[in-house]
């Protein structure tokens, strides 16, 4: 439960007590409010006894500002440990919060919000006075009668969730990605498409290198929304020991840093998303891709096992982290959590399929979460598996040999992403998830068009010739995942495209690299994975085949122009 600093301003109390027609009170209220130079709403959104998360909203009722600084002092030993949407410093009990480069403008009547985590022992009293640029502010009373400042309470959405958030809604177009896409020759053909916003490190909440932070994206989404419904797609991606079977997508947090994940990553995100300012948005969160399935496929005695994945299985921090994220984000009424469910080329085999559903169920019931915190699941995130293979089915045989025995299918039960997503949805319901869950499929890079796209089935001389001659997915091996040569943009984002599917989405922004082709020193926690090296001859996870990766790729998440041009050239449906 949040606590809000309250100081009832006498003039507001007088106005609230005026009897008679409402129209008589309105001018008095306006006069009283304009006399307040600034208001501050300081809310403690979460307090766990030794630490807390606070959200602060400042409203400027004086002349417009191009920069600002808010100051207060604590009565106790509170200490700010991390912050977002402001630069926060502390000297003894005195705290100063000043603007970031992107939110220095504060108009007359305008507001700005920021937040932070803190620690303390003893009591956690709310500060009694605040200043804005040296001028003492009155603290908003949280009732809404004072205007200007942020309201009290915990914020969050209103009403109940809809069955499919994408139904009848526009989807947020990230202006940063859109600008990069539009700057490419031919890029304006797709630069208006919605893509996911990746929160892949703590710094991304606030914005990296002067870029947009989470609040900036949400504010931009409100501007795009107009009077209709608007979906914002976020990728929540910073688990401790993240993506234990790869290096290019390793994160900043070590395997044991679960508390840091909770208090410095999930809590600040939840604090921002619960702001009532954003209650009208439908916020879709893709929760922690490429982690939970590793606990099934890359641990123990399997040939694909890695020491890092064994560690994450043993310490339980994937399960704990995902459960905590689902519980915190699922408590916000307008947030829709979609858990990552791998892809058919990862979980489609019998010994991975059911056991992965069980692990997902375990995580959805950890750390206070329940299945009610899960709206659905997403498959093929940032991957390349073809949506629908039309030239062969899993039930086909060639000269008495099943397609499942081909080298490409290799005993998998599924040959494409749509059939896998629909079947995995059924499995997830059977292990205890709600029957109304929906699936998302990331179609950003699984089009496989262009001149290499087969026009029909392969020859029936052998099962391998039949499958290889007809398959759209032209990868060397289904386990190849990094900057794949020959890939193309897939189906454009759309709602309710097939039974059980809430939407096709571009959760991975096309043109953003999967990982660097060579080792590149960086401060983003991103290692060099040989699967991104086009000269690499493979490992057990890709059948010891060539990686199929494009050359000259930058760090994961960085713009890769050559890949974007290839994706457009090989788009299917064509652009």
Secondary structure by P-SEA (a helix, b strand, c coil): ccccbbbbbaaaaaaaacccccccaaaaaaaaaaaccbbbbbbbcccccccbbbbbbbbbcccccccccccccccccccccccccccccccccbbbbbbccccccccccbbbbbccccccccccccccccccccbbbbbbccccccccccccccccccccccccccccbbbbccaaaaaaaaacccccccccbbbbbbcccccccccccccccaaaaaaaaaaacccbbbbbbbbbccccccccccccccccccccaaaaaaaccaaaaaaaaacccccccbbbbbccccccccccccccccccccaaaaaaaaaaaaaaaaaaaaaaaaacccbbbbbbbcccccccccccaaaaaaaaaaaaaccccccccccccccccccccccccccccccccccccccccccccccccccccaaaaaaaaaaaaaacccccbbbbbbccccccccccccccccccccaaaaaaaccccccccccccccccccccccccccccccccccccccccccccccccccccccccbbbbcccccccccccccccccccccccccccccccaaaaaaaaaaccccc
